[in-house]
Amino acid sequence: MVDDNVDAAEALAELLREYGHNVRTAHGAGSGINEALRMRPEIVLLDISMPDADGYEVARRLRAELAGTTLVALTGYGEHRHRQKSREAGFDHHLTKPVDMRELEKLLAPPS
């Protein structure tokens, strides 16, 4: 999970851990890229609005390096233009904050 809002990221990460997920957090674009390249996760939850680089640029970078990773935009931006831009950047899914945990759990569930 990459989000510059430390409190929100840590709270959601803790909740996901309680659901049985292995979660790592990063609180900026650069550290998020580095952590994802090191860990090679199945799924990356990625905020769009961060001070050091936007999530669209991070998604493009991760998509180029981690072809099999599912990228999920987790953002306050929910208009059609934002969803379109996230698809163009390589995101697989676009969820708006506050996140619907049932919807997030569906994305995180292993394929049946």
VENLINVEN-V816464 format. One record per run of one state. SS is the DSSP state (hx for helix, st for strand, lp for the rest). FROM is the first residue (numbers start at 1). LEN is the number of residues. Records with the same first field share a line. If there is no record, write none. Layout:
SS=FROM-LEN / FROM-LEN
This chain:
lp=1-1 / 3-3 / 19-7 / 27-2 / 40-3 / 47-8 / 66-4 / 76-4 / 90-3 / 97-4 / 109-4
st=2-1 / 26-1 / 43-4 / 70-6 / 93-4
hx=6-13 / 29-11 / 55-11 / 80-10 / 101-8
